[in-house]
């Protein structure tokens, strides 16, 4: 049943993804079913997207209801779901204003524009450099790719967008050396996801904040992967008691519907007046009503607390697994954003897990990444641990 579809896909789709030969047709909770009826436990959640799992009935009902009422109008007009979502997000974080778009890359593009426009409006036109971190990932558009500190992402696309510099993550001295009066902003993921679940060292983010303040630069946190409860806090910056000037969100905000958000303080957001930035589909009624529903469910069912509790449980199990297998050299992460670093290649283990009905991920060649729905349960975690234990014993 699957083969004809794969053949059609290989003929019709650009080959921008190294896809596994699996055709998914249904999802419920943390489970996915392929076209042959095989069930998989999802420990990737669409790469930190489906925080509430698959096929959530309340979300499905909200999507259907809103689609029957109003799908799209231009942002030249107001809609209730967009206003409600903006208010809900502002109430949960440092920000005073929100700009809605369609993806994480678009949110980061908006953040770049806002940071540069902020200094242009203040008359400081020489400030246009944005500093990012090595091993960072901020998107695939030209500007976000140029801000991404991974050569493999940029290869073949020169010339890149100018105005970006890079420093090692967790190296405050390196940042201080390049932070001068040409720098409008420093952009950092509080925890690097695609870089390999790289966590900041003690006081690093607070030191970055201090340097930005001292230099008069803005601080941007890319919380596209870390936000929305993934790390055991609604936003990862809460772990470190550091507040940015701008924050970007996407991925889990609408549990699979395409949405991005760029949030900022009133002072910085004032640089975006009418015509400064725009998008056709940003913040349309269906996606914003869905995101509102996501936030309501998260609060009602204490999803962020579940991320903390189950994340601690999962991490303890991974640490115990490390004690049994010499090929695991590190366990790291916060909440349900976890990774184990291996002394061997990770791709064969991903493949073997897939064959046994578990979806996991490998980044940077040797780091297994776990991003399950935040509604994952202990028995599902235990099943994966048993699977990994078996596979690593064979290795």
Beta strands, then each sheet from edge to edge (+ up, - down):
strand 1: 24-28
strand 2: 31-34
strand 3: 39-42
strand 4: 97-101
strand 5: 129-133
strand 6: 164-167
strand 7: 183-188
strand 8: 191-192
strand 9: 198-199
strand 10: 218-222
strand 11: 246-249
strand 12: 260-264
strand 13: 328-334
strand 14: 337-342
strand 15: 358-359
strand 16: 361-363
strand 17: 367-370
sheet 1: 1+ 2- 3+ 15+
sheet 2: 4+ 12- 11+ 10+ 7+ 5+ 6+
sheet 3: 8+ 9-
sheet 4: 13+ 14- 17+ 16-
end
